[in-house]
Amino acid sequence: MKNKYYLFIIPLCAVFLFNGKKYDESVIERIHLQVNVCLEGQECGQVAQTSLSKVSRSVDQIYVSGCAACHDAGVAGAPVTGIASQWTNRLPKGMDMLVNNAYNGYNAMPAKGLCADCSKDEIASVVKYMLDKSI
Ligand code: HEC
């Protein structure tokens, strides 16, 4: 009869022990902040830069979120990035015209693609990026 209490106490202890360990880990996780110290006159590290997302977004990021949906697969007749023959016939238009069409819209190509807040410079960089990958 006395022995049966252990059947409850042992699992109970195990639960407390286990939870205690998990709790410690979660506290350590929460206080483990990434801190970046920048001295005056020096360039700041990545952490500080990523908070200024608009300034620091890369051409690659814009392409992936704003253009790839159509230009990776050729949706609605979009020229596919990486397939030269789909771009070479557009080259005679000249870079300015291609950038203008991407920025202002052209047939099924929506203005600025899916990057509504892209500047013209950013669109120009992405068009160049797409051409570099294709031709
Ligand atoms: C909703 C789909 C879609 C998205 C998103 C999209 N495009 Fe397009 N794009 C098209 C289609 C369709 C065409 C072909 C239009 C035509 O020739 O009639 C095209 C054509 C182009 C052309 C060639 C224009 C020309 O004058 O021949 C460029 C450059 C271009 N897109 C750049 C971009 C860039 C840069 C982005 C991202 C910022 C983007 N596109 C996002 C569908 C899209």
Residues whose N, C-alpha, C, O or C-beta is under 5 A from the ligand:
A	BS01	HEC	G66 C67 C70 V75 A76 G77 A78 P79 R90 M97 L98 N101 A102 Y106 N107 A108 M109 P110 K112 G113 L114 C115 I123 V126 V127
